Amino acid sequence: MDRIALKEFPDFEIDLPPLAVQRHVAQVMADVDAKGDINLRINQTLEAMAQAIFKSWFVDFDPVKAKIAAIQDGRDPLCAAMSAISGKSDAELDALQPEQYDPLAATAALFPDEMEESELGPIPKAWSHKALAQLTDKIGSGATPRGGKEVYLADGVALIRSQNVYDSLFVWEGLARISDEAATQLKGVAVQEDDVLLNITGASILRTCVVETDVLPARVNQHVAIIRAKAGVPSRFIHMHLLRPDIKSYLLGLNAGASREAITKAHIESLTLLTPSPELLAAFQTATDPLFRQVQRFGRQMRVLGELRDALLPKLLSGELSVEALADPVGEA
């Protein structure tokens, strides 16, 4: 039917398996959903850990302040910074093996031991405010292929739209696909690994995430900007700055949209970020990359689980697949 009137719903017949089978099917679906929920909570924890490192190092300056306080108290500033980074006491630091102690000490040594004045207030010595244009190789949005939604395909090159970009989360649901020919027309907005995506118009303005590798090759439409970090600048460093409420508030204050919220390429390029030494940026990447690799792994599992759920449900309800044949539907996901 093209449509059905609401009054006809009570008499609309559907095929139902026996109640026992329905219960078995519901249990299988609940097991799949439970596994997905566990992965989601793990990812939220991993993201929170990475954001805590970012905030401690680059917003609150905890290792720098720990060194300053230690110098004032006549204590070892390096050990104080190591404690601020790791959360360990001096006794716990002394108990570390060299393979743990040495990298931690090397990271702590990268933080300065004094603050200096800047136009935007006190900052760690030798750090500087840099425009985002100085930290990136590309900032730009895309376009919708000629023909609009009529050219979307079931398979093909991904076209990322604002509905796919959430804060720290790439949403696969509703991901559009376009032909190779249409993608060629948009080759100037090809997405690369580790690109930061930022929504620049509409109700979802300033939602941001780092693109997932599995979605490539991909393009973006005109509502999404690509922000590509220069070599030596971790994309997550930029992304986490863009997640900050004060940064979002600042960019919203530059709103250039006449009838809807919007920010321009020039606004993004002019955003200034407090930037430490290249060595400390590299240390941040080393500290957080393992967390984000885990996030990607669990995210991939969640997608597999979702596809498994969608594939299993109709087959189980129709009897094409027996519930008893499923020993552990989520065990290999």
Residue pairs with C-beta under 8 A, 6 or more apart in sequence:
4 12
15 317
15 318
16 22
17 25
17 317
17 319
21 316
21 319
21 323
24 316
24 323
24 324
25 313
25 316
25 317
25 323
28 312
28 316
28 323
28 326
28 329
29 309
29 312
29 313
31 329
31 330
32 305
32 308
32 309
32 312
32 329
32 330
32 333
33 309
35 301
35 305
35 330
35 333
36 302
36 305
36 306
39 298
39 299
39 301
39 302
39 305
40 298
40 302
42 294
42 298
43 294
43 295
43 298
43 299
43 302
46 291
46 292
46 294
46 295
46 298
47 168
47 291
47 295
49 291
50 236
50 240
50 288
50 291
50 292
51 240
51 243
53 284
53 287
53 288
54 236
54 237
54 240
54 284
54 288
56 62
56 63
56 84
56 85
57 63
57 85
57 111
57 276
57 280
57 284
58 237
58 274
58 276
58 284
59 244
61 115
61 124
62 84
62 85
63 81
63 84
63 85
63 108
63 111
64 81
64 111
64 112
64 113
64 114
64 115
64 124
65 84
66 77
66 80
66 81
66 83
66 84
67 77
67 78
67 80
67 81
67 111
67 112
67 113
68 77
68 113
68 114
68 115
69 80
70 76
70 77
70 79
70 80
70 81
71 77
71 113
77 113
78 105
78 108
78 109
79 90
79 93
81 108
81 109
81 111
82 88
82 93
82 104
82 105
82 108
83 89
83 90
83 93
84 108
85 104
85 107
85 108
86 93
86 104
88 96
93 101
93 104
96 104
106 283
107 280
107 283
107 287
110 276
110 277
110 279
110 280
110 283
111 124
111 280
112 124
112 125
112 126
112 127
113 125
114 124
114 125
115 122
115 123
115 124
115 125
116 122
116 123
116 124
116 125
116 126
117 123
118 128
118 129
119 129
120 129
120 272
120 274
123 129
123 274
124 276
126 277
127 274
127 275
127 276
127 277
128 274
128 275
129 272
129 273
129 274
129 275
130 272
130 273
130 275
131 269
131 270
131 271
131 272
132 139
132 227
132 238
132 268
132 269
132 270
132 271
132 272
132 273
133 139
133 269
133 270
135 229
135 230
135 233
135 238
135 273
135 275
136 227
136 228
136 229
136 230
136 233
136 238
136 269
137 228
137 229
137 230
138 226
138 227
138 228
139 225
139 226
139 227
139 228
139 265
139 268
139 269
140 188
140 189
140 225
140 226
140 265
141 189
141 200
141 220
141 221
141 222
141 223
141 224
141 225
141 226
141 265
142 186
142 189
142 219
142 220
142 221
142 222
142 224
142 226
143 186
143 189
143 221
143 222
144 159
144 221
144 222
145 151
145 159
145 178
145 182
145 185
145 186
146 182
146 185
147 182
149 176
151 178
151 179
151 182
152 159
152 176
152 177
152 178
153 177
153 178
153 179
154 177
155 177
156 177
156 178
156 179
156 180
156 182
156 183
157 177
157 178
157 179
157 180
157 182
157 183
157 217
157 218
157 219
158 175
158 176
158 177
158 215
158 216
158 217
158 218
158 219
159 175
159 176
159 177
159 178
159 186
159 218
159 219
159 220
159 221
160 175
160 191
160 197
160 211
160 215
160 218
160 219
160 220
160 221
160 224
161 174
161 176
161 220
161 221
161 223
161 224
162 199
162 201
162 202
162 204
162 207
162 221
162 223
162 224
163 171
163 174
163 204
164 170
164 171
164 172
164 174
164 175
164 224
165 171
165 197
165 198
165 199
165 204
165 207
165 208
165 209
165 224
166 204
166 207
166 209
167 207
167 208
167 209
167 243
168 208
168 209
168 239
168 243
169 209
170 197
170 209
170 210
170 211
170 212
170 215
170 299
172 215
172 303
175 215
178 186
178 219
183 190
183 217
183 219
186 219
189 219
189 220
189 226
190 217
190 218
190 219
191 197
191 211
191 215
191 216
191 217
191 218
191 219
191 220
191 226
192 211
192 216
192 228
193 211
193 213
193 216
194 210
194 211
194 228
194 229
194 235
195 210
195 211
195 226
195 227
195 228
195 235
196 208
196 209
196 210
196 211
196 226
196 227
196 228
196 229
196 235
196 238
196 239
196 242
197 208
197 209
197 210
197 211
197 220
197 224
197 225
197 226
197 227
198 206
198 207
198 208
198 224
198 225
198 227
198 242
198 268
199 205
199 206
199 207
199 208
199 223
199 224
199 225
200 206
200 223
200 224
200 225
200 262
200 263
200 264
200 268
201 222
201 223
201 257
201 260
201 261
201 262
201 263
202 223
202 260
202 261
202 262
203 261
205 252
205 261
205 262
205 263
206 242
206 248
206 251
206 252
206 263
208 239
208 242
208 243
209 239
210 235
210 236
210 239
210 292
211 218
212 296
212 299
213 296
214 300
214 303
220 226
225 265
225 268
227 235
227 238
227 242
227 268
228 235
229 235
229 237
229 238
232 278
232 281
232 282
233 281
234 281
234 284
234 285
234 288
236 284
236 285
236 288
236 292
237 281
237 284
237 285
238 273
241 247
241 273
242 248
247 271
250 271
251 263
251 267
251 268
251 271
252 261
252 263
254 263
254 264
254 267
255 261
255 262
255 263
256 262
256 263
256 264
256 267
275 281
301 333
304 333
305 330
305 333
308 329
308 330
308 333
312 321
312 326
312 329
314 320
315 321
316 323
